[in-house]
Amino acid sequence: MQSTGNTTNYFIGYVTCPNTEVADKVTHALLNKKLVACVNQIPKVKSYFWWEGKIDTEEEILLMIKTRSELTDKIINEVQSNHSYQVPEVIFTPITTGNPDYLSWITSNTTTS
């Protein structure tokens, strides 16, 4: 099977969560609203970052989400509504190529309505 060339309407999103409870809450909120087709929870990610003028570190759970570009604003709002952080990380990067069947599956399992 060949990969497709132009897939910029598909995105991978990244969200960090402080614990399983928040990660599960965000994951289920996104899936239940069909804003994402898939969420991988990657545990024990050690994050280093600036917060309130000093370098901080936390062990977090990284959510890797698969979605469509037109859903990113809704995803950001949904994460902010279900997350415990004051400034949750919600970032996206385009999928530049991929298995056409998988990309079609993302479309089939997300909705813009």
C-alpha positions in Angstrom: 0.0 0.0 0.0 1.3 3.5 -0.9 1.1 6.5 1.3 -0.7 9.6 0.3 1.1 12.9 -0.5 -1.3 15.7 0.5 -2.7 15.0 4.0 -2.5 18.4 5.7 -6.2 18.1 6.7 -5.1 15.5 9.3 -3.3 16.4 12.5 -1.6 14.8 15.5 -2.3 16.7 18.7 -0.3 16.6 22.0 -1.8 17.2 25.4 0.0 16.7 28.7 -1.9 15.7 31.9 -0.8 15.5 35.5 -2.4 12.1 36.3 -4.6 9.2 35.0 -7.8 10.8 36.3 -7.3 14.0 34.1 -6.0 12.0 31.2 -9.0 9.7 31.2 -11.4 12.6 31.6 -9.9 14.5 28.6 -9.6 11.3 26.5 -13.3 10.4 27.0 -14.5 13.9 26.5 -12.7 14.1 23.1 -13.8 10.6 22.0 -17.4 11.0 23.1 -17.8 14.2 21.1 -16.0 12.5 18.1 -13.5 15.3 18.0 -10.7 12.7 17.7 -10.5 9.2 16.2 -7.8 7.9 18.6 -6.0 8.9 21.8 -2.8 7.2 22.9 -1.9 7.7 26.6 1.8 7.6 27.1 2.7 7.4 30.8 5.7 8.6 32.7 6.8 11.5 30.5 9.2 13.7 32.4 8.5 17.4 31.6 10.8 20.3 32.3 9.3 23.8 31.8 9.3 27.4 33.0 6.5 28.2 35.4 6.1 31.3 37.5 9.6 32.5 37.0 11.4 29.2 37.7 12.2 25.9 36.1 9.8 23.2 37.2 9.6 19.5 36.5 6.7 17.0 36.6 6.0 13.4 35.6 3.0 13.6 33.2 0.9 11.5 30.9 1.2 12.6 27.2 -1.9 12.2 25.1 -1.2 11.7 21.4 -4.4 12.4 19.5 -5.4 11.8 15.8 -7.9 14.2 14.3 -8.7 16.5 11.4 -7.5 20.1 11.1 -11.0 21.6 11.2 -11.6 20.2 14.7 -8.5 21.8 16.4 -10.4 24.8 17.9 -13.1 22.5 19.3 -10.4 20.2 20.8 -8.6 23.1 22.4 -11.9 24.3 24.0 -12.8 20.8 25.2 -9.4 20.2 26.7 -9.6 23.5 28.6 -13.0 22.6 29.9 -11.8 19.2 31.2 -8.3 19.8 32.3 -6.9 20.8 35.7 -4.0 22.9 34.5 -4.3 26.7 34.3 -2.6 26.6 30.9 -2.9 23.1 29.5 -0.6 22.2 26.6 -2.6 21.6 23.5 -0.5 21.7 20.3 -0.9 20.2 16.8 1.4 19.2 14.0 0.2 18.2 10.5 0.4 14.7 9.3 2.3 15.1 6.0 1.9 11.5 4.8 0.2 8.3 5.9 -1.6 5.1 5.2 -4.7 6.2 3.1 -6.9 3.6 4.9 -5.9 5.0 8.3 -6.5 8.6 7.3 -9.9 7.6 5.9 -10.6 5.9 9.2 -9.8 9.2 11.0 -12.4 10.9 8.8 -15.0 8.2 9.4 -14.6 8.4 13.2 -14.7 12.1 13.7 -17.4 14.7 13.1 -17.5 18.5 12.7 -21.2 18.8 13.8 
